[in-house]
Amino acid sequence: LADAGDLVGRRGAYRLAVDVATIRVPPSVHGILSARIDRLPEREKLVLQTGAVIGQTFTEPILMTVAELPAGEVRAALAALQAAEFVYEQSPFPVAEYVFKHPLTREVALRSQLQERRRRLHAATARAIETATERGIEAAHPDKLDAQAALLAHHWEEAGEIIAAATWQMRAARWVRQRDFAASARHVARALDLVRRAPDVPELPLLGATVCRELLALGFRTGLARDEAERIFAEGLAWAERLDDPLFAGRLH
């Protein structure tokens, strides 16, 4: 109501500025959030939507890279968004880290964008995380790039880059394998889903055969139904037949 100008003043001392009969409140929380986001100035809306693509939590350096705005503009927009209670600063050090006040706010901000723009921002986010982590400048993510593999797989998938997403899922599987076989198997299974709908590019047969082999190997530890194992084995052999490496079928066996 305050955003719409129906109330004036400040918290604890608001007063009605219009005839109460003229007030219209959206019928759902989604509607209220959507209306509030629509009223934002263009700069604040851009920063909020970009943060929504990055995640429920996002750091200032990644946001600045993806939003492609001057640092001062981004910080001013973040200050305005905090004042409006869309986001809040979760940690100022070693880099400023922000979080959406509620997951629903992020969801509405995310869905308010055209799919093509979301894909472009997801790709930009993946590249920013890769570059920042490799250079060691993203202090909020001090681990190796492998620790970010699952997140990168998500962003590349949302960007429509299926091969890159499957490759990062496999990297995530390898990173977690020594601690959690079940989690590793889930990453590989997701990679197989991606491979099955990936475009037929030169690197696909090796990736497909590798994914099938890894899923069979993990099935030994996590449990894999015989009929499912046979389907994966047959699929892996079909990929292996397209390779120049005649030993890969032996690895599958």
Residue pairs with C-beta under 8 A, 6 or more apart in sequence:
1 7
1 14
1 23
1 25
2 8
2 14
3 35
3 36
3 39
3 84
4 35
4 39
5 17
5 18
6 16
6 17
6 18
6 23
7 14
7 15
7 16
7 17
8 14
8 15
8 17
9 15
25 32
26 32
26 34
26 35
29 104
30 104
30 108
33 104
33 105
33 108
33 109
34 108
34 112
36 84
36 86
37 45
37 48
37 108
37 109
37 112
38 45
38 112
40 48
40 84
41 80
43 69
43 73
43 76
43 77
44 77
44 80
44 81
44 84
46 67
46 69
46 77
47 63
47 67
47 69
47 74
47 77
47 78
47 81
48 77
48 81
48 86
48 87
48 109
49 109
49 110
49 112
49 113
49 121
50 63
50 66
50 67
50 121
51 58
51 63
51 87
51 98
51 100
51 106
51 109
52 100
52 106
52 107
52 109
52 110
52 113
53 66
53 110
53 113
53 118
53 121
53 122
53 125
53 158
54 62
54 63
54 66
54 121
54 125
55 106
55 151
56 99
56 100
56 103
56 106
57 90
57 97
57 98
57 99
57 100
58 97
58 98
58 99
59 95
59 96
59 97
59 98
59 138
59 140
60 74
60 75
60 78
60 95
60 96
60 97
60 98
61 95
61 132
61 137
61 138
62 125
62 128
62 129
62 132
62 138
63 74
63 78
63 98
64 71
64 74
65 124
65 128
65 131
65 132
66 121
66 124
66 125
66 128
67 74
69 77
78 87
78 89
78 96
78 98
81 87
82 88
82 89
85 101
86 100
86 101
86 105
86 109
87 98
87 99
87 100
87 101
87 105
88 98
88 99
88 101
89 96
89 97
89 98
90 97
90 98
90 99
91 97
91 140
94 139
94 140
95 138
95 139
95 140
97 140
100 106
100 109
110 118
113 121
118 158
119 158
119 159
119 160
120 159
122 155
122 156
122 158
122 159
123 155
123 156
123 159
123 161
125 155
126 152
126 155
126 156
126 159
126 161
126 164
129 138
129 141
129 148
129 151
129 152
129 155
130 145
130 148
130 152
132 138
132 141
133 141
133 144
133 145
133 148
134 145
141 147
141 148
146 171
146 172
146 174
146 175
147 175
149 168
149 169
149 171
149 172
149 175
150 168
150 169
150 172
150 187
152 168
153 165
153 166
153 168
153 169
153 171
153 172
153 187
153 190
154 165
156 162
156 164
156 165
156 168
157 165
157 194
162 194
162 197
162 198
162 199
163 198
163 199
163 201
163 203
163 204
163 207
165 194
166 191
166 194
166 195
166 198
166 207
166 211
167 191
167 207
169 187
169 188
169 190
169 191
169 194
170 187
170 188
170 191
170 207
170 210
170 211
170 214
172 187
173 184
173 185
173 187
173 188
173 191
173 214
173 218
174 184
176 183
176 184
176 187
177 184
177 218
181 218
181 221
181 222
182 222
184 218
185 215
185 218
185 219
185 222
188 211
188 214
188 215
188 218
189 215
191 211
192 211
192 212
192 215
192 232
195 204
195 207
195 208
195 211
198 204
198 207
204 239
205 239
205 240
205 242
205 243
206 239
206 243
208 235
208 236
208 239
209 236
209 239
209 240
209 243
209 248
209 252
211 236
212 232
212 233
212 235
212 236
212 239
212 252
213 236
213 248
213 251
213 252
215 224
215 232
216 224
216 229
216 232
216 233
216 236
216 252
218 224
219 229
219 232
224 232
233 252
236 252
237 249
237 252
240 248
240 249
240 252
241 249
